[in-house]
């Protein structure tokens, strides 16, 4: 399937953002804003990767965001991005009990972000959605989202030519993007705004 032009533009934008943040980090490794942009860009790029690469890139995003919090523990946009990163990690894990560890971490970071910036509607919405995440996880994996991810990674799973099963997979995939589309978009906006505020020349905004 060909990538839509808007998605391709988004991929280029965040790849540019990642490289710019990496270059800036070499000059100043103690810039929490830059580390947050780097983590946000990695989180966005993870959406375009295969299953194993997505897990690896999301973990790398967590690492950059945690590094930013060491420098500035009360940085609310970093706390919020870290909540999103842990949520993404949880959905990549088929076992609910294991995933719940990450959902709990995500909820804690969303709560901390709200405490630091109580008027931020996006942070409050994220915190509310976090409570529903385990239920959504069950729904998605029940309809074969995990198998779909494994197959895309080249791992053989139970195959079926049933049209109903295909529809269920599509439904679960749509459900995932309904919930996380706005979160991922918001991470992108935060990353882009971060570039606009920095001294770096920002790449063109996503279309």
C-alpha positions as CSV (number, residue, x, y, z in Angstrom):
1,X,0.0,0.0,0.0
2,X,1.4,3.4,-1.0
3,X,1.8,5.9,1.8
4,X,-0.5,8.8,1.4
5,X,1.2,12.1,0.6
6,X,0.2,13.7,3.9
7,X,1.6,10.7,5.8
8,X,4.8,10.9,3.8
9,X,5.2,14.6,4.5
10,X,4.6,13.8,8.2
11,X,7.3,11.1,8.1
12,X,9.8,13.5,6.5
13,X,8.9,16.3,9.0
14,X,9.6,14.1,12.0
15,X,12.7,12.5,10.5
16,X,14.0,16.1,10.0
17,X,13.0,16.9,13.6
18,X,14.8,13.8,14.9
19,X,18.0,14.6,13.1
20,X,17.9,18.3,14.1
21,X,17.4,17.3,17.8
22,X,20.2,14.8,17.6
23,X,22.6,17.5,16.1
24,X,21.5,19.9,18.8
25,X,22.1,17.3,21.6
26,X,25.7,16.9,20.4
27,X,26.2,20.6,21.1
28,X,24.1,20.8,24.3
29,X,23.1,17.5,26.0
30,X,21.5,19.4,28.9
31,X,18.7,21.0,26.9
32,X,15.5,19.5,28.3
33,X,13.4,21.2,25.5
34,X,15.5,19.6,22.8
35,X,15.3,16.2,24.5
36,X,11.6,16.5,24.6
37,X,11.4,17.4,20.9
38,X,13.7,14.4,20.2
39,X,11.5,12.0,22.2
40,X,8.3,13.4,20.6
41,X,9.8,13.0,17.1
42,X,10.8,9.3,17.9
43,X,7.3,8.6,19.2
44,X,5.8,10.0,16.0
45,X,8.2,8.0,13.8
46,X,7.4,4.8,15.7
47,X,3.9,4.9,14.1
48,X,5.4,4.2,10.7
49,X,7.6,1.3,11.7
50,X,7.2,-2.5,11.7
51,X,6.1,-4.1,15.0
52,X,9.7,-4.8,16.4
53,X,11.1,-1.5,15.2
54,X,8.1,0.4,16.6
55,X,8.8,-1.2,20.1
56,X,12.5,-0.3,19.8
57,X,11.8,3.3,18.7
58,X,9.2,3.9,21.4
59,X,11.6,2.7,24.1
60,X,14.2,5.1,22.7
61,X,11.6,7.9,23.0
62,X,11.1,6.9,26.6
63,X,14.8,7.1,27.2
64,X,15.1,10.6,25.8
65,X,12.1,11.9,27.7
66,X,13.4,10.4,31.0
67,X,16.7,12.1,30.3
68,X,14.8,15.4,29.9
69,X,13.1,14.9,33.2
70,X,16.4,14.3,35.0
71,X,17.3,17.9,33.9
72,X,13.8,19.4,34.6
73,X,11.6,17.0,36.7
74,X,8.6,19.4,36.5
75,X,8.5,20.0,32.7
76,X,4.9,19.3,32.0
77,X,5.1,18.7,28.2
78,X,7.8,16.1,28.8
79,X,5.7,14.4,31.5
80,X,2.7,14.4,29.1
81,X,4.8,13.0,26.2
82,X,6.2,10.3,28.5
83,X,2.6,9.3,29.4
84,X,1.9,8.9,25.6
85,X,5.1,6.9,25.1
86,X,4.1,4.4,27.9
87,X,0.6,4.2,26.5
88,X,2.1,3.3,23.1
89,X,4.3,0.6,24.7
90,X,1.3,-0.9,26.5
91,X,-0.6,-1.4,23.3
92,X,2.3,-3.2,21.7
93,X,2.2,-5.8,24.5
94,X,-0.5,-8.6,24.0
95,X,-0.6,-9.7,27.7
96,X,-2.9,-7.3,29.6
97,X,-1.3,-7.8,33.0
98,X,2.1,-6.9,31.5
99,X,0.6,-4.0,29.6
100,X,-1.1,-2.7,32.7
101,X,2.3,-1.8,34.2
102,X,2.8,0.6,31.4
103,X,-0.8,1.9,31.5
104,X,-0.3,2.7,35.2
105,X,2.9,4.5,34.5
106,X,1.2,6.5,31.7
107,X,-1.6,7.5,34.1
108,X,0.9,8.7,36.7
109,X,2.7,10.9,34.1
110,X,-0.5,12.3,32.8
111,X,-1.5,13.2,36.4
112,X,1.8,14.8,37.0
113,X,1.4,16.9,33.8
114,X,-2.0,18.0,34.9
115,X,-0.6,19.0,38.4
116,X,2.1,21.1,36.7
117,X,-0.3,22.7,34.2
118,X,-3.9,22.4,35.6
119,X,-5.6,24.5,32.9
120,X,-4.3,22.3,30.0
121,X,-7.3,20.6,28.4
122,X,-5.2,18.1,26.4
123,X,-3.4,16.9,29.6
124,X,-6.8,16.5,31.4
125,X,-8.3,14.6,28.4
126,X,-5.3,12.3,28.3
127,X,-5.6,11.5,32.0
128,X,-9.3,10.7,31.5
129,X,-8.6,8.4,28.5
130,X,-5.9,6.6,30.4
131,X,-8.5,5.1,32.7
132,X,-10.2,3.5,29.6
133,X,-7.0,2.2,28.0
134,X,-6.9,-1.3,29.6
135,X,-10.5,-1.9,28.3
136,X,-9.5,-0.8,24.9
137,X,-6.5,-3.0,25.0
138,X,-8.7,-6.1,25.6
139,X,-10.9,-5.1,22.7
140,X,-8.1,-4.5,20.3
141,X,-6.2,-7.7,21.1
142,X,-9.4,-9.8,21.2
143,X,-10.0,-8.8,17.5
144,X,-6.6,-9.8,16.4
145,X,-4.6,-6.6,16.6
146,X,-1.7,-8.4,18.1
147,X,-1.7,-11.1,15.4
148,X,-1.9,-8.4,12.8
149,X,1.2,-6.7,14.2
150,X,3.1,-10.0,14.4
151,X,2.2,-10.9,10.8
152,X,3.4,-7.5,9.7
153,X,6.7,-8.3,11.5
154,X,6.9,-11.6,9.6
155,X,6.0,-13.8,12.5
156,X,3.6,-16.6,11.5
157,X,0.3,-16.5,13.2
158,X,-3.0,-18.3,12.8
159,X,-4.3,-17.3,9.3
160,X,-7.9,-17.1,8.2
161,X,-9.6,-16.2,5.0
162,X,-12.8,-15.3,6.9
163,X,-14.2,-11.9,5.8
164,X,-15.6,-11.4,9.2
165,X,-12.2,-11.7,10.8
166,X,-10.8,-9.2,8.4
167,X,-13.6,-6.8,9.2
168,X,-12.9,-7.2,13.0
169,X,-9.2,-6.5,12.4
170,X,-10.1,-3.4,10.5
171,X,-12.6,-2.3,13.2
172,X,-10.0,-2.8,15.9
173,X,-7.4,-0.9,13.9
174,X,-9.9,2.0,13.3
175,X,-10.7,2.0,17.1
176,X,-7.0,2.3,17.9
177,X,-6.6,5.3,15.6
178,X,-9.8,6.9,16.8
179,X,-8.4,7.0,20.3
180,X,-4.8,7.7,19.6
181,X,-5.1,9.8,16.4
182,X,-5.6,13.0,18.4
183,X,-2.9,12.1,20.9
184,X,-0.3,11.4,18.2
185,X,-1.4,14.6,16.3
186,X,-1.0,16.5,19.5
187,X,2.5,15.1,20.1
188,X,3.3,16.3,16.6
189,X,2.0,19.8,17.3
190,X,4.0,20.0,20.6
191,X,7.1,18.9,18.7
192,X,6.5,21.4,15.9
193,X,5.8,24.3,18.3
194,X,9.0,23.3,20.2
195,X,11.0,23.8,17.0
196,X,9.2,27.1,16.3
197,X,10.3,28.3,19.8
198,X,13.9,27.1,19.4
199,X,16.7,28.7,17.5
200,X,16.7,25.8,15.0
201,X,15.2,26.4,11.6
202,X,11.9,24.5,11.8
203,X,11.0,22.1,9.1
204,X,7.7,22.8,7.2
205,X,4.6,22.1,9.3
206,X,2.7,18.9,8.5
207,X,-0.1,19.5,5.9
